[in-house]
Every structure is written in structure tokens, then in C-alpha cells.
């Protein structure tokens, strides 16, 4: 797998599928690109500098999304499907395993009015073809 940093919280992982973690691009002064074509988006928590351009990218590319349960519920209100999960769980999306891990941070979804509970922040262990990254 190849990993690219697109500034702030956004990482792109190219393996058997193209994965974007925390797609904060448009208003990110350190973004190295504003155009990505992910197969999968993984969201660590609900802050705008992490969820970023998720809704725009998801609607444009019809990609899969994985996030904590509360973010999945919020995205459903935006007519976007998301695989919700909880810490300690593992889910396979397009033959790539995502294991949700603990992270310590605040997590409300700032884009929603009124603010929407973003659940707890999380990290991911991503496994693709016997390569594992955290």
C-alpha cells in the first residue's frame, strides 16, 4: 500500500482499493489536492476538519463509507449510506478489513444544526492483502 498525506487530517491509501481517511480538502490550506477518487472513505470523528468533504465526495463517486455508528446515522439524514460500527469491531468493505480502535478527542458533528452527537472519536487498523496499517 502507498500512503499520501493531503494535509492536516487527510490521508490517501492506495492498495487494492483507494481509501481516503478524513477527507478535509476544500478548506484545508495544506491540502495537496482537492480532487480524489476513493472507493472507500473512513471517518475518524465528526469535526469539520475531519469529515470535511465527505458528503460531496460520496455523492460524486458513490463510494463506501465507514465510521462510528453516530456518524453513520447523521450521514443517513444526508441520504448517504455509511457502514456504522463501534470500537473493537472489524468490518470488511470490498475485501479490506477495518478494525475500529480507541482515540481520545472531542467529536460532535459541527456541520449539523443543531450540533449532532458524533459519537466517540476512533482510529482504524486497515488490512489489505496481509498489509496492516494503523
Backbone bond lengths (Angstrom), bond angles and torsions (degrees), N, CA, C in turn:
res aa  C-N    CA-C-N  psi(-1)  N-CA   C-N-CA  omega(-1)  CA-C   N-CA-C  phi
1 X - - - 1.458 - - 1.524 109.12 -
2 X 1.318 115.52 142.31 1.462 121.38 174.69 1.522 107.81 -107.71
3 X 1.329 116.62 137.91 1.461 121.79 -179.28 1.521 109.02 -116.72
4 X 1.337 115.93 130.63 1.469 122.07 175.24 1.519 108.05 -120.36
5 X 1.323 116.44 138.98 1.461 121.79 174.93 1.515 107.91 -98.09
6 X 1.333 116.48 126.42 1.462 121.85 179.29 1.529 111.56 -105.85
7 X 1.299 117.73 27.34 1.459 121.46 177.72 1.517 112.53 90.75
8 X 1.312 115.64 146.66 1.460 125.72 178.14 1.528 110.73 51.30
9 X 1.331 117.35 -107.85 1.462 121.41 -173.20 1.519 113.83 -104.67
10 X 1.316 118.61 -2.47 1.465 121.91 -170.23 1.528 112.33 -93.63
11 X 1.329 114.65 125.20 1.457 121.70 175.51 1.519 109.30 -126.21
12 X 1.317 115.69 145.21 1.464 121.88 175.42 1.519 107.51 -117.18
13 X 1.321 116.27 129.72 1.455 122.02 -179.94 1.521 107.67 -117.57
14 X 1.317 115.87 119.07 1.465 121.13 178.10 1.515 109.26 -105.59
15 X 1.321 114.68 115.70 1.464 122.36 175.48 1.510 106.86 -138.68
16 X 1.329 116.94 -129.86 1.459 118.47 175.39 1.524 110.64 -69.01
17 X 1.317 116.79 -22.48 1.469 123.96 174.06 1.520 108.31 -133.03
18 X 1.324 116.54 161.96 1.460 121.69 177.71 1.529 107.99 -96.51
19 X 1.324 117.16 118.76 1.465 123.54 -176.78 1.523 108.91 -114.26
20 X 1.324 116.38 134.59 1.462 121.82 173.66 1.522 107.62 -115.37
21 X 1.313 116.45 127.55 1.464 121.41 174.58 1.519 107.47 -103.45
22 X 1.333 116.22 127.81 1.471 123.35 177.15 1.532 112.72 49.73
23 X 1.340 117.62 74.08 1.466 121.60 -173.36 1.531 115.13 -75.72
24 X 1.319 116.20 65.57 1.464 122.65 175.25 1.526 106.97 -91.06
25 X 1.344 116.70 99.67 1.464 121.46 -174.59 1.520 113.04 -124.32
26 X 1.322 117.58 -54.51 1.464 122.64 -170.07 1.530 113.85 -54.63
27 X 1.304 118.81 -48.77 1.472 121.86 -178.17 1.523 112.56 -102.92
28 X 1.309 116.31 19.54 1.456 122.39 -178.24 1.534 109.25 -95.35
29 X 1.333 118.40 109.89 1.468 120.07 -177.42 1.527 113.82 -63.70
30 X 1.320 118.14 -18.23 1.464 120.55 179.96 1.531 112.68 -101.24
31 X 1.330 116.92 4.89 1.468 119.92 -177.87 1.521 110.94 -60.87
32 X 1.318 115.73 134.96 1.460 121.10 178.83 1.525 111.42 -89.05
33 X 1.326 116.80 -9.81 1.457 122.62 177.90 1.525 108.62 -159.74
34 X 1.304 117.03 161.51 1.469 120.47 170.96 1.523 109.84 -119.19
35 X 1.324 116.57 -3.83 1.461 121.45 179.97 1.521 110.23 -114.33
36 X 1.312 116.04 119.89 1.455 122.29 174.93 1.526 107.76 -133.30
37 X 1.320 116.51 156.00 1.464 120.92 178.67 1.526 109.33 -130.23
38 X 1.322 116.55 73.33 1.459 119.70 -175.80 1.529 113.18 -78.65
39 X 1.320 114.00 152.69 1.457 121.24 166.80 1.524 108.89 -89.31
40 X 1.351 115.26 -31.72 1.464 122.04 -176.07 1.524 108.99 -140.17
41 X 1.340 116.18 139.37 1.467 122.75 172.00 1.523 107.35 -115.48
42 X 1.326 117.02 132.76 1.467 122.59 173.82 1.527 107.55 -114.91
43 X 1.331 116.27 127.54 1.466 121.51 -177.48 1.525 108.87 -112.62
44 X 1.340 116.56 127.46 1.465 120.24 -178.06 1.521 113.54 -85.14
45 X 1.343 117.37 -32.13 1.464 120.46 175.80 1.525 109.73 -168.32
46 X 1.333 115.94 175.69 1.449 121.19 -167.54 1.512 118.36 -85.04
47 X 1.301 119.97 -1.85 1.462 119.59 -179.37 1.524 110.85 -64.14
48 X 1.328 115.92 147.95 1.468 122.17 -176.16 1.528 112.55 -58.82
49 X 1.326 117.47 -31.01 1.467 119.56 179.83 1.531 112.31 -82.44
50 X 1.322 116.57 12.03 1.465 122.19 173.86 1.528 110.63 -127.99
51 X 1.344 117.40 -49.48 1.472 119.64 175.21 1.518 110.27 -67.71
52 X 1.328 115.56 -35.06 1.458 122.25 172.35 1.511 115.48 42.62
53 X 1.317 115.52 -114.32 1.461 123.27 -173.84 1.527 112.71 -97.34
54 X 1.320 117.19 22.31 1.461 121.27 -176.40 1.519 112.74 -52.92
55 X 1.329 117.88 -50.77 1.469 119.36 -175.03 1.525 111.43 -64.18
56 X 1.318 117.59 -42.88 1.469 121.26 179.66 1.525 111.01 -63.37
57 X 1.323 116.82 -47.26 1.465 121.43 -178.71 1.522 110.59 -65.25
58 X 1.332 117.08 -43.65 1.469 120.67 -178.62 1.524 111.57 -62.38
59 X 1.325 116.68 -42.00 1.468 119.80 179.62 1.529 111.46 -68.72
60 X 1.319 117.09 -35.28 1.471 121.07 -178.64 1.529 112.30 -74.12
61 X 1.340 116.99 -41.60 1.466 120.91 -171.75 1.525 114.32 -107.59
62 X 1.329 118.09 -5.05 1.473 122.28 179.15 1.530 111.55 52.27
63 X 1.327 115.49 42.80 1.457 120.78 -177.98 1.529 110.79 -87.02
64 X 1.311 115.36 163.93 1.464 121.87 175.82 1.523 107.90 -79.81
65 X 1.341 116.09 150.84 1.464 121.41 178.42 1.519 108.33 -130.96
66 X 1.324 116.16 140.87 1.455 122.03 174.46 1.527 107.89 -128.01
67 X 1.339 115.52 135.49 1.473 121.47 -178.92 1.522 108.33 -164.08
68 X 1.309 115.64 172.76 1.459 120.28 175.58 1.535 109.20 -62.98
69 X 1.314 116.17 154.56 1.467 123.64 -173.35 1.529 113.27 -49.22
70 X 1.324 118.58 -45.12 1.465 121.29 -176.36 1.526 112.23 -64.72
71 X 1.317 117.69 -36.22 1.465 120.27 176.73 1.525 109.61 -68.90
72 X 1.323 117.39 -38.44 1.470 120.57 176.66 1.526 110.31 -60.12
73 X 1.335 117.02 -41.18 1.470 120.36 177.85 1.525 110.57 -63.82
74 X 1.333 117.60 -42.40 1.461 120.87 178.17 1.530 110.63 -62.64
75 X 1.325 117.96 -46.64 1.462 120.66 -178.89 1.525 111.41 -62.26
76 X 1.324 117.27 -31.04 1.472 120.40 175.81 1.527 110.69 -61.18
77 X 1.344 117.82 -33.14 1.472 120.34 177.48 1.525 111.21 -70.17
78 X 1.334 116.90 -15.91 1.472 122.98 176.53 1.534 110.74 -99.09
79 X 1.336 116.48 10.79 1.473 122.83 -177.17 1.524 113.02 60.70
80 X 1.326 115.60 38.46 1.465 121.70 177.82 1.521 108.09 -123.06
81 X 1.327 116.23 128.38 1.460 120.97 178.12 1.522 110.24 -79.15
82 X 1.322 115.02 140.91 1.463 121.39 179.95 1.517 108.14 -147.52
83 X 1.316 116.81 136.83 1.456 121.41 174.40 1.522 107.71 -80.24
84 X 1.318 116.39 107.42 1.456 120.81 177.80 1.512 110.37 -84.18
85 X 1.317 116.20 144.27 1.460 120.47 178.44 1.519 109.49 -150.95
86 X 1.306 116.61 176.98 1.456 121.97 178.21 1.518 110.19 -128.11
87 X 1.317 115.16 164.13 1.460 121.75 -178.10 1.521 110.82 -59.25
88 X 1.321 114.77 139.84 1.455 121.30 -178.98 1.515 112.46 92.04
89 X 1.327 116.59 -17.74 1.457 120.61 -179.71 1.515 111.82 -86.63
90 X 1.322 114.59 158.37 1.461 121.89 175.49 1.516 108.04 -126.91
91 X 1.311 116.29 137.14 1.455 122.19 178.37 1.522 107.81 -132.18
92 X 1.329 116.47 141.02 1.464 121.15 176.89 1.524 108.49 -100.55
93 X 1.316 115.72 125.29 1.460 121.96 175.40 1.523 106.48 -124.53
94 X 1.322 115.76 117.97 1.465 121.61 -179.07 1.531 111.24 51.60
95 X 1.338 115.68 43.66 1.471 124.75 177.03 1.525 114.01 67.92
96 X 1.323 117.41 16.46 1.461 122.04 175.07 1.519 106.95 -112.95
97 X 1.339 116.97 128.90 1.461 121.10 -179.41 1.520 111.08 -88.20
98 X 1.328 115.42 132.27 1.457 123.62 174.52 1.523 107.25 -117.41
99 X 1.326 116.94 116.67 1.458 122.02 175.08 1.516 107.14 -108.23
100 X 1.331 116.23 124.28 1.466 120.64 -177.08 1.524 109.56 -86.28
101 X 1.340 115.51 131.97 1.459 122.04 -177.14 1.530 110.98 -119.04
102 X 1.288 115.25 169.71 1.467 123.38 178.12 1.529 110.48 -69.62
103 X 1.320 115.67 143.78 1.466 122.92 170.27 1.525 106.82 -145.67
104 X 1.305 117.69 150.04 1.462 120.99 -177.93 1.521 108.61 -115.49
105 X 1.337 115.09 115.86 1.465 122.10 -177.66 1.529 106.63 -178.80
106 X 1.322 118.47 169.07 1.471 120.62 172.43 1.524 107.61 -83.01
107 X 1.364 117.45 170.81 1.462 115.55 -170.10 1.523 117.19 -155.40
108 X 1.315 121.86 16.25 1.469 119.27 -178.42 1.526 110.70 -64.39
109 X 1.340 115.90 153.45 1.457 120.95 177.53 1.512 107.00 -88.61
110 X 1.308 116.33 105.93 1.461 121.85 -172.58 1.518 113.21 -75.73
111 X 1.324 117.97 -20.47 1.457 121.24 -177.95 1.523 111.84 -73.07
112 X 1.307 116.94 -27.30 1.464 121.50 -176.04 1.518 110.51 -77.74
113 X 1.306 116.38 145.30 1.465 121.78 174.64 1.508 108.39 -122.38
114 X 1.308 121.27 119.41 1.469 123.82 -7.34 1.530 109.84 -68.96
115 X 1.328 116.37 171.58 1.466 119.46 -179.55 1.517 110.05 -51.26
116 X 1.299 116.11 140.46 1.454 124.63 -176.33 1.517 107.41 -106.92
117 X 1.322 117.55 138.59 1.458 121.25 178.44 1.518 109.25 -63.30
118 X 1.313 116.51 118.60 1.461 121.12 -178.74 1.508 113.83 -89.37
119 X 1.340 117.45 10.21 1.453 119.19 -176.87 1.512 109.99 68.32
120 X 1.292 116.38 -164.10 1.465 121.24 179.64 1.525 109.97 -90.82
121 X 1.328 117.45 144.18 1.460 119.29 175.52 1.528 110.01 -65.14
122 X 1.318 115.72 155.29 1.458 120.01 -175.35 1.524 110.76 -146.63
123 X 1.297 115.10 164.26 1.455 122.82 170.70 1.518 107.97 -118.28
124 X 1.316 116.71 176.11 1.462 120.77 179.74 1.520 110.83 -135.49
125 X 1.320 115.31 140.26 1.455 122.05 162.39 1.522 104.14 -101.20
126 X 1.315 116.61 123.42 1.461 121.67 -177.00 1.524 108.02 -113.85
127 X 1.339 115.51 126.27 1.458 120.48 -178.38 1.523 109.64 -121.68
128 X 1.332 115.30 122.57 1.461 122.95 -178.21 1.529 107.82 -136.34
129 X 1.321 116.76 116.70 1.477 121.07 179.47 1.524 112.80 52.16
130 X 1.299 117.42 50.43 1.465 123.89 177.68 1.523 114.38 64.80
131 X 1.321 118.31 12.99 1.462 122.08 170.69 1.515 106.60 -105.74
132 X 1.314 116.17 129.98 1.458 121.26 -175.73 1.518 109.40 -123.31
133 X 1.354 116.27 132.34 1.464 120.81 175.63 1.515 108.87 -129.88
134 X 1.333 116.04 155.19 1.466 122.28 176.75 1.507 107.67 -124.21
